[in-house]
């Protein structure tokens, strides 16, 4: 609670205890939604008739729901990191580094990463 208050200052900004507890729960849910995924994505290329497996890769990312959406979404990640970077800048840099590692030779980062059979099954 002390670190939360030092980081976000909701008490000194006048937020009542129920709202501060809600904000703590929201941060906890965001941190709990982080996961490490590993495997192959399927990539559609104009040179291939069907999607082909991309090289094996890993992704550390915050997701909306690890059990229901076990994959990373680049657009969502930007919003997740607005919060997580305030809480733990080093953790945020690690997540961003994983996304940057997905960049291909043309400078493109896929907007969604579905890595492995378990993620594809969802």
C-alpha positions, 0 to 999 in steps of 0.5 A: 500500500505504501509503494502504491501511494508513493507511486500514484498518490491517490490518497494525497489527491483526495481519493477515498479508500474504496476508490484507492482499493479499486485502483489497487485491484486494477493494478493487481489484475494488470500484473496478474494478466502478464504471461510468457508465451513461446512458440510459432506464429502462423504468417500469411505471405503473398508468396504462400498459398496458406499461412506458414509457421514463423520462426520460433519466438517468445513474448512476455506481455500483458494480456486481457485474460491469460486463460481466454486470450492467451496471446499478445496484442500490440495495440493493447500493450501500449495502453498496458504499459502506460500503467505498468511503466509507472509501477515498474519501469524495468518490467515495462522495458522488458515487455517492450523489448520482447515486442521489439524483438518481433520486428521483421527485416521490413520493420513490421511488428505483427499486431497480434501474437498467437504463439503455439498450439495452446494459444491457437486453440483459443 
